[in-house]
Amino acid sequence: MSRTTHFATALLLLAVSAMPALGQNIFTGGKSGAYFGTLCPALTDTLRNEGFTPTCVETAGSLDNIKRVLAEPGSVAMVQTDAFANWAAANPEEAKKLVTIRADLASEGIYLVSRNLREFGDVVRLVTRVKFVLPPQASGAAQTFENFKKVLPNVFTRIEPGQITYAESAAKAIDIALSADNTVALFVQLPDPTNATFKTVIEKKGNFIPIAARALVNQQINGQAVYALETRPVTEAGLLKNAIEVTTLSTPIMLITQSPETLPAGTNARTNHEDLIKLIRTTPKEKLLPKAGATVSLFNRAFSSSKDIADSLYAKAEEAIKTLK
């Protein structure tokens, strides 16, 4: 081995030894979001019991989390699966450095709302004329939209920049969309029927448009389904009325980290990182979710859609897609 190689190896080992405890930083999202305030605290309890010193870190969302986890071996990032899939398609070499720890803790629903449109087939049929209003370009919903372009290019690449408006928030996007015909807002939200976003759509008599296409539910990233079709409540049930339910796509919240192979074999850093991944993967799901408070039932709910509903929605979407020239 040359002196240069010895020197490079020594520098690498020195750098690894200087790293903070692996698993210390868990990159989440904004402080007001569920990633930071709900999912991450539940996860840190399990890690602390095994000697890790995790910290929930506020970030700008999935894309920021991916950038941060690549810069910090041993950290963990929470990301929307479709946002990660879209990023990985554009950055295949960087994506090889990352592994999925698990993606079964919770999923976010993907909602399309409009004042007058009711079916996804209507949006497809009028796709060259419909106005789309999205949350900020760095948001998870904007990344969902970009991923739709890759998976359903015959539909979504027909949308020209002049048809798209980026609002300052999901709430503002909904306000804009529900103030004009042939305008839709796309947003991503956990299945919380008490959320103010859902209440706004209901109060303004907006329509939830079921998003369903076989190409979308067939998409995978590293063996993980990017989307599922699920029926979720958007209002709470009352004494005299049932909850309003919407069938639409959902995307899992994925926990990712750098592959252990990015760390030198035989080091404590490598061992700790392997242990961290194993711990999160093998811990029963219920132990990694909130155990008290109003959010407990939110994550304990099981969602699915009936085969008849799914087949009907797929057929309508495929019929509309076939009509595109």
VEXDREN-2710 file (C-alpha; in Angstrom, 1 decimal):
% VEXDREN-2710
k/r/px/py/pz
1/MET/0.0/0.0/0.0
2/SER/1.4/3.4/-0.9
3/ARG/2.0/6.3/1.5
4/THR/-0.8/8.2/-0.3
5/THR/-3.2/5.4/0.3
6/HIS/-2.2/5.1/4.0
7/PHE/-2.7/8.8/4.4
8/ALA/-6.1/8.8/2.7
9/THR/-7.3/5.9/4.9
10/ALA/-6.1/7.6/8.0
11/LEU/-8.0/10.8/7.1
12/LEU/-11.2/8.8/6.4
13/LEU/-11.0/7.0/9.8
14/LEU/-10.3/10.3/11.5
15/ALA/-13.3/11.8/9.9
16/VAL/-15.5/8.9/10.9
17/SER/-14.3/9.0/14.5
18/ALA/-15.1/12.7/14.6
19/MET/-18.8/12.2/13.5
20/PRO/-21.5/12.7/16.0
21/ALA/-23.3/9.6/17.4
22/LEU/-25.0/7.9/14.5
23/GLY/-28.7/8.3/14.3
24/GLN/-28.5/11.6/16.2
25/ASN/-30.3/13.7/13.5
26/ILE/-33.7/12.7/12.1
27/PHE/-34.6/15.1/9.3
28/THR/-38.3/15.8/9.3
29/GLY/-40.1/18.9/8.0
30/GLY/-41.7/22.1/9.4
31/LYS/-42.3/22.4/13.1
32/SER/-46.0/22.6/12.6
33/GLY/-46.1/19.4/10.5
34/ALA/-46.7/15.8/11.6
35/TYR/-43.3/14.6/10.7
36/PHE/-41.6/16.8/13.2
37/GLY/-44.2/17.0/15.9
38/THR/-45.7/13.5/15.9
39/LEU/-43.8/10.8/14.0
40/CYS/-40.3/11.8/14.9
41/PRO/-40.8/12.0/18.7
42/ALA/-42.3/8.5/18.8
43/LEU/-39.3/7.2/16.8
44/THR/-36.8/8.9/19.1
45/ASP/-38.1/7.1/22.2
46/THR/-37.3/3.7/20.7
47/LEU/-33.8/4.8/19.6
48/ARG/-32.9/6.3/23.0
49/ASN/-33.7/3.1/24.7
50/GLU/-30.9/1.5/22.7
51/GLY/-28.3/4.1/23.5
52/PHE/-28.8/6.4/20.5
53/THR/-29.1/10.2/20.9
54/PRO/-31.6/11.2/18.3
55/THR/-32.7/14.8/17.6
56/CYS/-35.7/15.8/15.5
57/VAL/-34.5/18.4/13.0
58/GLU/-36.8/20.9/11.4
59/THR/-36.3/21.1/7.6
60/ALA/-37.9/22.4/4.5
61/GLY/-39.3/19.0/3.5
62/SER/-38.5/15.9/1.5
63/LEU/-36.0/17.3/-0.9
64/ASP/-34.1/19.2/1.8
65/ASN/-34.1/15.9/3.9
66/ILE/-32.6/14.0/1.0
67/LYS/-29.8/16.6/0.7
68/ARG/-29.1/16.5/4.4
69/VAL/-29.0/12.8/4.8
70/LEU/-26.5/12.5/1.9
71/ALA/-24.3/15.0/3.7
72/GLU/-24.5/13.2/7.1
73/PRO/-23.8/9.5/7.3
74/GLY/-25.8/7.9/10.1
75/SER/-28.7/10.3/10.0
76/VAL/-32.2/9.4/9.0
77/ALA/-34.6/11.3/6.7
78/MET/-38.4/11.2/6.5
79/VAL/-39.6/11.6/2.9
80/GLN/-42.7/11.2/0.8
81/THR/-42.1/8.1/-1.2
82/ASP/-43.2/9.7/-4.5
83/ALA/-41.0/12.8/-3.9
84/PHE/-38.1/10.4/-3.3
85/ALA/-38.9/8.4/-6.5
86/ASN/-39.0/11.6/-8.5
87/TRP/-35.7/12.7/-7.1
88/ALA/-34.1/9.3/-7.6
89/ALA/-35.0/9.2/-11.3
90/ALA/-33.2/12.4/-11.8
91/ASN/-30.2/11.5/-9.6
92/PRO/-29.6/7.7/-10.1
93/GLU/-26.0/7.7/-8.9
94/GLU/-26.7/9.6/-5.7
95/ALA/-29.7/7.5/-5.1
96/LYS/-27.5/4.4/-5.0
97/LYS/-26.0/5.7/-1.7
98/LEU/-29.4/5.5/0.1
99/VAL/-31.4/2.6/1.4
100/THR/-35.0/2.4/2.6
101/ILE/-35.3/1.5/6.3
102/ARG/-39.1/1.1/6.2
103/ALA/-42.2/2.7/4.7
104/ASP/-45.1/1.2/6.6
105/LEU/-45.6/3.7/9.5
106/ALA/-48.0/6.0/7.8
107/SER/-49.1/7.4/4.4
108/GLU/-50.3/10.7/3.1
109/GLY/-53.3/11.1/0.9
110/ILE/-53.0/13.0/-2.4
111/TYR/-56.0/15.2/-3.0
112/LEU/-57.2/17.0/-6.1
113/VAL/-60.1/19.5/-5.5
114/SER/-62.2/21.6/-7.8
115/ARG/-65.3/23.8/-7.8
116/ASN/-66.9/22.1/-10.8
117/LEU/-64.9/19.1/-11.9
118/ARG/-65.7/15.8/-10.2
119/GLU/-63.8/13.0/-11.9
120/PHE/-60.2/12.4/-12.7
121/GLY/-61.3/11.5/-16.2
122/ASP/-62.7/15.1/-16.6
123/VAL/-59.3/16.5/-15.6
124/VAL/-57.6/14.2/-18.2
125/ARG/-60.1/15.1/-20.9
126/LEU/-59.6/18.8/-20.3
127/VAL/-55.9/18.7/-19.4
128/THR/-54.8/21.2/-22.0
129/ARG/-57.2/23.8/-20.6
130/VAL/-57.5/23.1/-16.9
131/LYS/-55.6/25.4/-14.5
132/PHE/-53.5/23.7/-11.8
133/VAL/-52.8/25.4/-8.5
134/LEU/-50.0/23.9/-6.4
135/PRO/-48.3/24.7/-3.1
136/PRO/-44.8/26.1/-3.2
137/GLN/-42.4/24.5/-5.7
138/ALA/-40.3/22.9/-2.9
139/SER/-43.4/21.3/-1.3
140/GLY/-44.2/17.6/-1.3
141/ALA/-47.3/18.2/-3.4
142/ALA/-45.2/20.0/-6.1
143/GLN/-42.9/16.9/-6.2
144/THR/-46.0/14.7/-6.5
145/PHE/-47.0/16.7/-9.6
146/GLU/-43.5/16.3/-11.1
147/ASN/-43.6/12.5/-10.4
148/PHE/-47.0/12.3/-12.2
149/LYS/-45.3/13.8/-15.2
150/LYS/-42.8/10.9/-15.3
151/VAL/-45.4/8.2/-14.7
152/LEU/-48.2/9.5/-16.8
153/PRO/-46.4/11.6/-19.4
154/ASN/-49.3/11.3/-22.0
155/VAL/-51.4/13.3/-19.5
156/PHE/-49.3/15.6/-17.4
157/THR/-46.6/16.7/-19.8
158/ARG/-49.4/18.3/-21.9
159/ILE/-49.8/20.8/-19.1
160/GLU/-48.0/24.0/-20.1
161/PRO/-46.3/26.3/-17.6
162/GLY/-48.9/29.0/-18.1
163/GLN/-51.5/26.6/-16.7
164/ILE/-49.7/26.2/-13.4
165/THR/-49.8/28.6/-10.4
166/TYR/-47.7/28.0/-7.3
167/ALA/-49.4/29.4/-4.2
168/GLU/-47.8/30.3/-0.9
169/SER/-49.5/27.4/0.8
170/ALA/-51.9/24.5/0.3
171/ALA/-54.6/26.5/1.9
172/LYS/-54.1/29.4/-0.5
173/ALA/-54.0/26.9/-3.4
174/ILE/-57.4/25.6/-2.4
175/ASP/-58.8/29.1/-2.1
176/ILE/-57.7/29.9/-5.6
177/ALA/-58.9/26.7/-7.1
178/LEU/-62.4/26.9/-5.5
179/SER/-62.9/30.4/-6.7
180/ALA/-63.0/29.6/-10.5
181/ASP/-64.3/26.8/-12.7
182/ASN/-62.0/24.3/-14.5
183/THR/-59.3/24.9/-11.9
184/VAL/-57.9/22.3/-9.6
185/ALA/-55.7/22.3/-6.5
186/LEU/-53.3/19.5/-5.6
187/PHE/-52.3/18.9/-2.0
188/VAL/-50.8/16.1/0.1
189/GLN/-52.2/15.5/3.6
190/LEU/-52.3/13.0/6.4
191/PRO/-55.7/11.3/6.9
192/ASP/-56.8/13.6/9.7
193/PRO/-60.5/14.5/9.2
194/THR/-60.2/17.3/11.8
195/ASN/-57.6/19.1/9.6
196/ALA/-58.6/22.7/8.7
197/THR/-57.7/22.0/5.0
198/PHE/-60.4/19.4/4.6
199/LYS/-62.9/21.6/6.5
200/THR/-62.2/24.5/4.0
201/VAL/-63.0/22.2/1.0
202/ILE/-66.2/21.0/2.6
203/GLU/-67.4/24.5/3.7
204/LYS/-66.7/25.9/0.2
205/LYS/-68.6/23.0/-1.3
206/GLY/-65.5/21.9/-3.3
207/ASN/-65.3/18.5/-5.0
208/PHE/-62.7/15.9/-4.0
209/ILE/-61.6/14.3/-7.3
210/PRO/-60.5/10.7/-7.0
211/ILE/-57.0/10.3/-8.5
212/ALA/-56.6/6.8/-9.8
213/ALA/-54.6/5.3/-12.7
214/ARG/-53.0/1.8/-12.9
215/ALA/-49.7/3.3/-14.1
216/LEU/-49.4/5.2/-10.8
217/VAL/-50.3/2.4/-8.5
218/ASN/-47.9/0.1/-10.4
219/GLN/-44.9/2.5/-9.8
220/GLN/-42.2/1.2/-7.5
221/ILE/-38.9/2.4/-6.0
222/ASN/-36.4/-0.2/-4.6
223/GLY/-39.2/-2.7/-4.4
224/GLN/-41.5/-0.3/-2.6
225/ALA/-44.9/0.7/-4.0
226/VAL/-44.9/4.5/-4.5
227/TYR/-48.7/4.7/-4.4
228/ALA/-51.7/2.9/-3.2
229/LEU/-55.4/3.5/-3.7
230/GLU/-57.2/4.1/-0.4
231/THR/-60.5/5.3/0.9
232/ARG/-60.1/7.8/3.7
233/PRO/-62.4/10.1/5.7
234/VAL/-62.2/13.8/5.2
235/THR/-64.8/14.7/7.8
236/GLU/-65.6/13.3/11.2
237/ALA/-68.7/11.2/11.8
238/GLY/-71.5/12.7/13.8
239/LEU/-74.5/11.4/15.8
240/LEU/-76.8/11.8/12.8
241/LYS/-74.4/11.6/9.8
242/ASN/-71.6/9.4/8.5
243/ALA/-68.2/10.7/7.7
244/ILE/-67.5/11.8/4.2
245/GLU/-65.0/9.5/2.6
246/VAL/-62.7/10.0/-0.5
247/THR/-61.0/7.3/-2.5
248/THR/-57.7/8.6/-3.9
249/LEU/-54.0/7.8/-4.1
250/SER/-51.8/7.8/-1.0
251/THR/-48.0/7.7/-0.8
252/PRO/-46.1/6.2/2.2
253/ILE/-43.8/8.2/4.5
254/MET/-40.5/6.5/3.9
255/LEU/-37.5/6.4/6.3
256/ILE/-34.2/6.5/4.4
257/THR/-30.6/6.6/5.3
258/GLN/-27.1/6.2/3.8
259/SER/-26.1/2.6/3.1
260/PRO/-23.8/1.2/5.8
261/GLU/-21.3/0.4/2.9
262/THR/-20.6/4.2/2.8
263/LEU/-18.8/3.8/6.1
264/PRO/-15.5/2.0/6.7
265/ALA/-15.9/-1.7/7.7
266/GLY/-14.8/-2.5/11.2
267/THR/-15.5/0.9/12.7
268/ASN/-17.9/1.7/15.5
269/ALA/-19.6/4.1/13.1
270/ARG/-20.4/1.3/10.7
271/THR/-21.6/-1.0/13.5
272/ASN/-23.8/1.7/15.0
273/HIS/-25.3/2.5/11.7
274/GLU/-26.1/-1.2/11.0
275/ASP/-27.6/-1.5/14.4
276/LEU/-29.7/1.6/13.9
277/ILE/-31.2/0.3/10.6
278/LYS/-31.9/-3.1/12.1
279/LEU/-33.5/-1.6/15.2
280/ILE/-35.9/0.6/13.2
281/ARG/-36.7/-2.2/10.7
282/THR/-37.5/-4.9/13.3
283/THR/-39.3/-2.9/16.0
284/PRO/-43.0/-3.5/15.8
285/LYS/-44.8/-0.7/14.0
286/GLU/-47.0/0.2/17.0
287/LYS/-43.9/0.9/19.1
288/LEU/-42.7/3.5/16.6
289/LEU/-46.0/5.4/16.5
290/PRO/-47.5/7.9/18.9
291/LYS/-48.8/6.2/22.1
292/ALA/-50.9/9.0/23.5
293/GLY/-52.8/12.1/22.4
294/ALA/-55.2/13.0/19.6
295/THR/-53.0/11.5/16.9
296/VAL/-53.0/7.9/18.1
297/SER/-56.1/6.9/16.2
298/LEU/-54.9/8.8/13.1
299/PHE/-52.0/6.4/12.7
300/ASN/-53.8/3.2/13.9
301/ARG/-56.4/3.4/11.2
302/ALA/-56.2/0.9/8.3
303/PHE/-57.2/2.2/4.9
304/SER/-58.0/0.4/1.7
305/SER/-60.4/0.7/-1.2
306/SER/-62.8/-2.0/-2.5
307/LYS/-61.8/-3.8/-5.7
308/ASP/-65.1/-2.7/-7.3
309/ILE/-64.4/0.9/-6.6
310/ALA/-60.8/0.7/-7.7
311/ASP/-61.6/-1.1/-10.9
312/SER/-64.3/1.5/-11.7
313/LEU/-62.0/4.4/-11.2
314/TYR/-59.2/2.8/-13.2
315/ALA/-61.6/2.1/-16.1
316/LYS/-62.8/5.7/-16.2
317/ALA/-59.3/7.1/-16.1
318/GLU/-58.1/4.7/-18.8
319/GLU/-61.0/5.5/-21.0
320/ALA/-60.2/9.2/-20.7
321/ILE/-56.5/8.7/-21.4
322/LYS/-57.3/6.7/-24.6
323/THR/-59.1/9.7/-26.0
324/LEU/-56.1/12.0/-25.8
325/LYS/-54.6/12.7/-29.2
END
